[in-house]
Amino acid sequence: MKVQRVSLWLLGAMLILCSAYTRSLRRCPISVEMRHLEESFQEIKRAIQTKDNFQNVTILSTLGALQNTKPLDVCCVTKNLLAFYMDRVFKDHQESDPQILRKISSIANSFLYMQKTLQQCQVQRQCRCSQEATNATKIIHDNYDQLEVPSASIKSLGELNVFLAWIGKNHQETSAA
């Protein structure tokens, strides 16, 4: 009888520990002021989207894979999309309006901070990439590559709200968990 109780207690403890471990792998917390990012985007949205000559083409918006990202892949997809914006979109975009340039720079600085946070998670092996996560971000790169660089960067900046909403949804739950 005592052996059964001890076995059940150990089993329960293992389930709780495994659940906590899985949650810690699920997402790496990134603390960034989302309201600031969203406000910065709203201030440039109209100017950027009026330059978009391909209204019927999307890079992020129709990507169901982004909305259907599994919890264990959130860190990887976030890391990959932050790198996509930092290494391609922000670098490729040529902006002449200094106010818009300042807002884009502010967003890029926030993204850089998030990247550094996720790098720490990767060092701790809490940010693994499944094949699905890799494929989802590859689709985004492929969509980007189908347009000429100036058009692709404008399109990606204009769709930044999709990524920001996704970050808010997937990383807000982290701080609440």
Rosetta constraint file for C-alpha pairs under 8 A:
AtomPair CA 1 CA 5 HARMONIC 6.47 0.50
AtomPair CA 2 CA 6 HARMONIC 6.14 0.50
AtomPair CA 3 CA 7 HARMONIC 6.00 0.50
AtomPair CA 4 CA 8 HARMONIC 6.07 0.50
AtomPair CA 5 CA 9 HARMONIC 5.98 0.50
AtomPair CA 6 CA 10 HARMONIC 6.04 0.50
AtomPair CA 7 CA 11 HARMONIC 6.04 0.50
AtomPair CA 8 CA 12 HARMONIC 6.08 0.50
AtomPair CA 9 CA 13 HARMONIC 6.11 0.50
AtomPair CA 10 CA 14 HARMONIC 6.06 0.50
AtomPair CA 11 CA 15 HARMONIC 6.23 0.50
AtomPair CA 12 CA 16 HARMONIC 6.26 0.50
AtomPair CA 13 CA 17 HARMONIC 6.16 0.50
AtomPair CA 14 CA 18 HARMONIC 5.96 0.50
AtomPair CA 15 CA 19 HARMONIC 5.99 0.50
AtomPair CA 16 CA 20 HARMONIC 6.19 0.50
AtomPair CA 17 CA 21 HARMONIC 6.06 0.50
AtomPair CA 18 CA 22 HARMONIC 6.05 0.50
AtomPair CA 19 CA 23 HARMONIC 6.20 0.50
AtomPair CA 20 CA 24 HARMONIC 6.25 0.50
AtomPair CA 21 CA 25 HARMONIC 6.36 0.50
AtomPair CA 22 CA 26 HARMONIC 5.96 0.50
AtomPair CA 23 CA 27 HARMONIC 7.08 0.50
AtomPair CA 24 CA 28 HARMONIC 7.20 0.50
AtomPair CA 24 CA 126 HARMONIC 7.39 0.50
AtomPair CA 25 CA 72 HARMONIC 6.53 0.50
AtomPair CA 25 CA 126 HARMONIC 4.99 0.50
AtomPair CA 25 CA 127 HARMONIC 6.94 0.50
AtomPair CA 26 CA 71 HARMONIC 5.37 0.50
AtomPair CA 26 CA 72 HARMONIC 4.38 0.50
AtomPair CA 26 CA 73 HARMONIC 7.30 0.50
AtomPair CA 26 CA 74 HARMONIC 7.11 0.50
AtomPair CA 26 CA 75 HARMONIC 7.41 0.50
AtomPair CA 26 CA 126 HARMONIC 7.80 0.50
AtomPair CA 27 CA 71 HARMONIC 7.02 0.50
AtomPair CA 27 CA 72 HARMONIC 6.73 0.50
AtomPair CA 27 CA 73 HARMONIC 7.98 0.50
AtomPair CA 27 CA 74 HARMONIC 6.13 0.50
AtomPair CA 27 CA 75 HARMONIC 5.41 0.50
AtomPair CA 27 CA 126 HARMONIC 7.69 0.50
AtomPair CA 27 CA 127 HARMONIC 7.60 0.50
AtomPair CA 27 CA 171 HARMONIC 7.37 0.50
AtomPair CA 27 CA 174 HARMONIC 6.58 0.50
AtomPair CA 28 CA 75 HARMONIC 6.10 0.50
AtomPair CA 28 CA 118 HARMONIC 6.66 0.50
AtomPair CA 28 CA 121 HARMONIC 6.19 0.50
AtomPair CA 28 CA 126 HARMONIC 7.08 0.50
AtomPair CA 28 CA 127 HARMONIC 7.35 0.50
AtomPair CA 28 CA 171 HARMONIC 7.99 0.50
AtomPair CA 28 CA 174 HARMONIC 7.40 0.50
AtomPair CA 29 CA 117 HARMONIC 7.95 0.50
AtomPair CA 29 CA 171 HARMONIC 6.49 0.50
AtomPair CA 29 CA 174 HARMONIC 5.69 0.50
AtomPair CA 29 CA 175 HARMONIC 6.63 0.50
AtomPair CA 30 CA 114 HARMONIC 6.06 0.50
AtomPair CA 30 CA 117 HARMONIC 6.33 0.50
AtomPair CA 30 CA 118 HARMONIC 7.40 0.50
AtomPair CA 30 CA 171 HARMONIC 6.73 0.50
AtomPair CA 31 CA 114 HARMONIC 7.62 0.50
AtomPair CA 32 CA 110 HARMONIC 7.06 0.50
AtomPair CA 32 CA 114 HARMONIC 7.26 0.50
AtomPair CA 33 CA 37 HARMONIC 6.68 0.50
AtomPair CA 34 CA 38 HARMONIC 6.06 0.50
AtomPair CA 34 CA 164 HARMONIC 7.65 0.50
AtomPair CA 34 CA 168 HARMONIC 6.76 0.50
AtomPair CA 35 CA 39 HARMONIC 6.03 0.50
AtomPair CA 36 CA 40 HARMONIC 6.12 0.50
AtomPair CA 37 CA 41 HARMONIC 6.20 0.50
AtomPair CA 37 CA 107 HARMONIC 6.02 0.50
AtomPair CA 37 CA 110 HARMONIC 7.63 0.50
AtomPair CA 37 CA 164 HARMONIC 7.66 0.50
AtomPair CA 38 CA 42 HARMONIC 6.11 0.50
AtomPair CA 38 CA 161 HARMONIC 7.27 0.50
AtomPair CA 38 CA 164 HARMONIC 7.07 0.50
AtomPair CA 39 CA 43 HARMONIC 6.25 0.50
AtomPair CA 40 CA 44 HARMONIC 6.71 0.50
AtomPair CA 40 CA 103 HARMONIC 5.58 0.50
AtomPair CA 40 CA 104 HARMONIC 7.61 0.50
AtomPair CA 40 CA 106 HARMONIC 7.58 0.50
AtomPair CA 40 CA 107 HARMONIC 6.95 0.50
AtomPair CA 41 CA 45 HARMONIC 5.71 0.50
AtomPair CA 41 CA 103 HARMONIC 7.42 0.50
AtomPair CA 41 CA 104 HARMONIC 7.89 0.50
AtomPair CA 41 CA 107 HARMONIC 7.79 0.50
AtomPair CA 41 CA 160 HARMONIC 7.36 0.50
AtomPair CA 41 CA 161 HARMONIC 7.10 0.50
AtomPair CA 42 CA 46 HARMONIC 7.54 0.50
AtomPair CA 43 CA 100 HARMONIC 7.84 0.50
AtomPair CA 43 CA 103 HARMONIC 7.67 0.50
AtomPair CA 44 CA 48 HARMONIC 6.04 0.50
AtomPair CA 44 CA 100 HARMONIC 5.82 0.50
AtomPair CA 44 CA 103 HARMONIC 7.13 0.50
AtomPair CA 44 CA 104 HARMONIC 7.99 0.50
AtomPair CA 45 CA 49 HARMONIC 5.88 0.50
AtomPair CA 45 CA 158 HARMONIC 6.13 0.50
AtomPair CA 46 CA 50 HARMONIC 6.03 0.50
AtomPair CA 47 CA 51 HARMONIC 6.83 0.50
AtomPair CA 48 CA 52 HARMONIC 6.82 0.50
AtomPair CA 48 CA 154 HARMONIC 6.29 0.50
AtomPair CA 48 CA 157 HARMONIC 7.03 0.50
AtomPair CA 48 CA 158 HARMONIC 5.89 0.50
AtomPair CA 49 CA 154 HARMONIC 7.34 0.50
AtomPair CA 49 CA 155 HARMONIC 7.47 0.50
AtomPair CA 49 CA 158 HARMONIC 5.37 0.50
AtomPair CA 51 CA 154 HARMONIC 7.03 0.50
AtomPair CA 52 CA 151 HARMONIC 6.80 0.50
AtomPair CA 52 CA 154 HARMONIC 6.14 0.50
AtomPair CA 52 CA 155 HARMONIC 6.06 0.50
AtomPair CA 52 CA 158 HARMONIC 7.77 0.50
AtomPair CA 53 CA 151 HARMONIC 7.33 0.50
AtomPair CA 54 CA 151 HARMONIC 7.83 0.50
AtomPair CA 54 CA 155 HARMONIC 7.70 0.50
AtomPair CA 58 CA 62 HARMONIC 6.59 0.50
AtomPair CA 58 CA 143 HARMONIC 7.62 0.50
AtomPair CA 58 CA 155 HARMONIC 7.21 0.50
AtomPair CA 58 CA 159 HARMONIC 7.94 0.50
AtomPair CA 59 CA 63 HARMONIC 7.62 0.50
AtomPair CA 59 CA 140 HARMONIC 5.84 0.50
AtomPair CA 59 CA 143 HARMONIC 5.32 0.50
AtomPair CA 59 CA 144 HARMONIC 6.17 0.50
AtomPair CA 59 CA 155 HARMONIC 7.12 0.50
AtomPair CA 59 CA 156 HARMONIC 6.43 0.50
AtomPair CA 59 CA 159 HARMONIC 7.59 0.50
AtomPair CA 60 CA 66 HARMONIC 7.97 0.50
AtomPair CA 60 CA 140 HARMONIC 6.43 0.50
AtomPair CA 60 CA 156 HARMONIC 7.38 0.50
AtomPair CA 60 CA 159 HARMONIC 6.52 0.50
AtomPair CA 60 CA 162 HARMONIC 6.90 0.50
AtomPair CA 60 CA 163 HARMONIC 7.60 0.50
AtomPair CA 61 CA 159 HARMONIC 6.77 0.50
AtomPair CA 61 CA 162 HARMONIC 6.32 0.50
AtomPair CA 63 CA 67 HARMONIC 7.30 0.50
AtomPair CA 63 CA 136 HARMONIC 8.00 0.50
AtomPair CA 64 CA 68 HARMONIC 6.05 0.50
AtomPair CA 65 CA 69 HARMONIC 5.88 0.50
AtomPair CA 65 CA 136 HARMONIC 5.83 0.50
AtomPair CA 66 CA 136 HARMONIC 6.86 0.50
AtomPair CA 66 CA 166 HARMONIC 7.84 0.50
AtomPair CA 67 CA 166 HARMONIC 7.46 0.50
AtomPair CA 69 CA 73 HARMONIC 6.26 0.50
AtomPair CA 69 CA 74 HARMONIC 6.41 0.50
AtomPair CA 69 CA 77 HARMONIC 7.96 0.50
AtomPair CA 69 CA 133 HARMONIC 7.35 0.50
AtomPair CA 70 CA 74 HARMONIC 6.58 0.50
AtomPair CA 72 CA 128 HARMONIC 7.79 0.50
AtomPair CA 73 CA 77 HARMONIC 6.09 0.50
AtomPair CA 73 CA 127 HARMONIC 7.77 0.50
AtomPair CA 73 CA 128 HARMONIC 7.14 0.50
AtomPair CA 73 CA 129 HARMONIC 6.28 0.50
AtomPair CA 73 CA 130 HARMONIC 6.69 0.50
AtomPair CA 73 CA 133 HARMONIC 5.89 0.50
AtomPair CA 74 CA 78 HARMONIC 5.95 0.50
AtomPair CA 74 CA 170 HARMONIC 7.06 0.50
AtomPair CA 75 CA 79 HARMONIC 6.04 0.50
AtomPair CA 75 CA 118 HARMONIC 7.26 0.50
AtomPair CA 75 CA 127 HARMONIC 5.45 0.50
AtomPair CA 75 CA 128 HARMONIC 7.53 0.50
AtomPair CA 76 CA 80 HARMONIC 6.07 0.50
AtomPair CA 76 CA 127 HARMONIC 5.73 0.50
AtomPair CA 76 CA 128 HARMONIC 6.12 0.50
AtomPair CA 76 CA 129 HARMONIC 5.25 0.50
AtomPair CA 76 CA 133 HARMONIC 6.65 0.50
AtomPair CA 77 CA 81 HARMONIC 6.02 0.50
AtomPair CA 77 CA 129 HARMONIC 7.80 0.50
AtomPair CA 77 CA 133 HARMONIC 5.79 0.50
AtomPair CA 77 CA 134 HARMONIC 7.49 0.50
AtomPair CA 77 CA 136 HARMONIC 7.70 0.50
AtomPair CA 77 CA 137 HARMONIC 6.73 0.50
AtomPair CA 78 CA 82 HARMONIC 6.01 0.50
AtomPair CA 78 CA 167 HARMONIC 7.33 0.50
AtomPair CA 79 CA 83 HARMONIC 6.25 0.50
AtomPair CA 79 CA 115 HARMONIC 6.42 0.50
AtomPair CA 79 CA 118 HARMONIC 6.49 0.50
AtomPair CA 80 CA 84 HARMONIC 6.12 0.50
AtomPair CA 80 CA 137 HARMONIC 6.61 0.50
AtomPair CA 81 CA 85 HARMONIC 6.20 0.50
AtomPair CA 81 CA 137 HARMONIC 6.84 0.50
AtomPair CA 82 CA 86 HARMONIC 6.06 0.50
AtomPair CA 82 CA 111 HARMONIC 6.21 0.50
AtomPair CA 82 CA 112 HARMONIC 7.89 0.50
AtomPair CA 82 CA 114 HARMONIC 7.88 0.50
AtomPair CA 82 CA 115 HARMONIC 6.63 0.50
AtomPair CA 83 CA 87 HARMONIC 5.58 0.50
AtomPair CA 83 CA 88 HARMONIC 7.78 0.50
AtomPair CA 83 CA 115 HARMONIC 7.59 0.50
AtomPair CA 84 CA 88 HARMONIC 5.52 0.50
AtomPair CA 84 CA 89 HARMONIC 6.70 0.50
AtomPair CA 84 CA 141 HARMONIC 7.67 0.50
AtomPair CA 85 CA 89 HARMONIC 4.67 0.50
AtomPair CA 85 CA 90 HARMONIC 5.86 0.50
AtomPair CA 86 CA 90 HARMONIC 5.51 0.50
AtomPair CA 86 CA 91 HARMONIC 6.80 0.50
AtomPair CA 86 CA 108 HARMONIC 6.66 0.50
AtomPair CA 86 CA 111 HARMONIC 7.38 0.50
AtomPair CA 86 CA 112 HARMONIC 7.57 0.50
AtomPair CA 87 CA 91 HARMONIC 6.10 0.50
AtomPair CA 88 CA 92 HARMONIC 5.67 0.50
AtomPair CA 88 CA 153 HARMONIC 7.67 0.50
AtomPair CA 89 CA 93 HARMONIC 6.05 0.50
AtomPair CA 89 CA 152 HARMONIC 7.70 0.50
AtomPair CA 89 CA 153 HARMONIC 4.84 0.50
AtomPair CA 89 CA 154 HARMONIC 7.99 0.50
AtomPair CA 89 CA 156 HARMONIC 6.67 0.50
AtomPair CA 89 CA 157 HARMONIC 7.17 0.50
AtomPair CA 90 CA 104 HARMONIC 7.56 0.50
AtomPair CA 90 CA 108 HARMONIC 7.24 0.50
AtomPair CA 90 CA 153 HARMONIC 7.29 0.50
AtomPair CA 92 CA 149 HARMONIC 6.63 0.50
AtomPair CA 92 CA 150 HARMONIC 6.75 0.50
AtomPair CA 92 CA 153 HARMONIC 6.09 0.50
AtomPair CA 93 CA 150 HARMONIC 6.26 0.50
AtomPair CA 93 CA 153 HARMONIC 5.39 0.50
AtomPair CA 93 CA 154 HARMONIC 6.83 0.50
AtomPair CA 94 CA 150 HARMONIC 7.40 0.50
AtomPair CA 95 CA 100 HARMONIC 7.36 0.50
AtomPair CA 95 CA 101 HARMONIC 6.14 0.50
AtomPair CA 96 CA 101 HARMONIC 7.39 0.50
AtomPair CA 97 CA 101 HARMONIC 6.15 0.50
AtomPair CA 98 CA 102 HARMONIC 6.10 0.50
AtomPair CA 99 CA 103 HARMONIC 6.45 0.50
AtomPair CA 100 CA 104 HARMONIC 6.16 0.50
AtomPair CA 101 CA 105 HARMONIC 6.03 0.50
AtomPair CA 102 CA 106 HARMONIC 6.13 0.50
AtomPair CA 103 CA 107 HARMONIC 6.28 0.50
AtomPair CA 104 CA 108 HARMONIC 6.08 0.50
AtomPair CA 105 CA 109 HARMONIC 6.11 0.50
AtomPair CA 106 CA 110 HARMONIC 6.41 0.50
AtomPair CA 107 CA 111 HARMONIC 6.24 0.50
AtomPair CA 108 CA 112 HARMONIC 6.11 0.50
AtomPair CA 109 CA 113 HARMONIC 6.33 0.50
AtomPair CA 110 CA 114 HARMONIC 6.34 0.50
AtomPair CA 111 CA 115 HARMONIC 6.10 0.50
AtomPair CA 112 CA 116 HARMONIC 6.32 0.50
AtomPair CA 113 CA 117 HARMONIC 6.43 0.50
AtomPair CA 114 CA 118 HARMONIC 6.25 0.50
AtomPair CA 115 CA 119 HARMONIC 6.11 0.50
AtomPair CA 116 CA 120 HARMONIC 6.60 0.50
AtomPair CA 117 CA 121 HARMONIC 6.78 0.50
AtomPair CA 118 CA 122 HARMONIC 6.22 0.50
AtomPair CA 118 CA 127 HARMONIC 7.57 0.50
AtomPair CA 119 CA 123 HARMONIC 6.24 0.50
AtomPair CA 120 CA 124 HARMONIC 6.36 0.50
AtomPair CA 121 CA 125 HARMONIC 6.18 0.50
AtomPair CA 121 CA 126 HARMONIC 5.11 0.50
AtomPair CA 121 CA 127 HARMONIC 5.81 0.50
AtomPair CA 122 CA 126 HARMONIC 5.57 0.50
AtomPair CA 122 CA 127 HARMONIC 4.83 0.50
AtomPair CA 122 CA 128 HARMONIC 7.29 0.50
AtomPair CA 129 CA 133 HARMONIC 5.97 0.50
AtomPair CA 129 CA 134 HARMONIC 6.48 0.50
AtomPair CA 130 CA 134 HARMONIC 6.35 0.50
AtomPair CA 131 CA 135 HARMONIC 6.02 0.50
AtomPair CA 132 CA 136 HARMONIC 6.13 0.50
AtomPair CA 133 CA 137 HARMONIC 6.49 0.50
AtomPair CA 134 CA 138 HARMONIC 6.12 0.50
AtomPair CA 135 CA 139 HARMONIC 6.23 0.50
AtomPair CA 136 CA 140 HARMONIC 6.79 0.50
AtomPair CA 137 CA 141 HARMONIC 6.42 0.50
AtomPair CA 138 CA 142 HARMONIC 6.08 0.50
AtomPair CA 139 CA 143 HARMONIC 6.11 0.50
AtomPair CA 140 CA 144 HARMONIC 6.19 0.50
AtomPair CA 141 CA 145 HARMONIC 6.12 0.50
AtomPair CA 142 CA 146 HARMONIC 6.38 0.50
AtomPair CA 143 CA 147 HARMONIC 7.32 0.50
AtomPair CA 144 CA 149 HARMONIC 7.82 0.50
AtomPair CA 144 CA 152 HARMONIC 5.38 0.50
AtomPair CA 144 CA 153 HARMONIC 7.84 0.50
AtomPair CA 144 CA 156 HARMONIC 7.79 0.50
AtomPair CA 145 CA 149 HARMONIC 7.49 0.50
AtomPair CA 145 CA 152 HARMONIC 7.41 0.50
AtomPair CA 147 CA 151 HARMONIC 6.17 0.50
AtomPair CA 147 CA 152 HARMONIC 5.31 0.50
AtomPair CA 148 CA 152 HARMONIC 5.93 0.50
AtomPair CA 149 CA 153 HARMONIC 6.09 0.50
AtomPair CA 150 CA 154 HARMONIC 6.31 0.50
AtomPair CA 151 CA 155 HARMONIC 6.02 0.50
AtomPair CA 152 CA 156 HARMONIC 6.05 0.50
AtomPair CA 153 CA 157 HARMONIC 6.09 0.50
AtomPair CA 154 CA 158 HARMONIC 6.04 0.50
AtomPair CA 155 CA 159 HARMONIC 6.28 0.50
AtomPair CA 156 CA 160 HARMONIC 6.19 0.50
AtomPair CA 159 CA 163 HARMONIC 7.27 0.50
AtomPair CA 160 CA 164 HARMONIC 6.16 0.50
AtomPair CA 161 CA 165 HARMONIC 5.96 0.50
AtomPair CA 162 CA 166 HARMONIC 6.22 0.50
AtomPair CA 163 CA 167 HARMONIC 6.12 0.50
AtomPair CA 164 CA 168 HARMONIC 6.08 0.50
AtomPair CA 165 CA 169 HARMONIC 6.10 0.50
AtomPair CA 166 CA 170 HARMONIC 6.02 0.50
AtomPair CA 167 CA 171 HARMONIC 5.57 0.50
AtomPair CA 167 CA 172 HARMONIC 7.66 0.50
AtomPair CA 168 CA 172 HARMONIC 5.39 0.50
AtomPair CA 169 CA 173 HARMONIC 6.80 0.50
AtomPair CA 170 CA 174 HARMONIC 7.23 0.50
AtomPair CA 171 CA 175 HARMONIC 7.13 0.50
AtomPair CA 172 CA 176 HARMONIC 6.75 0.50
AtomPair CA 173 CA 177 HARMONIC 6.02 0.50
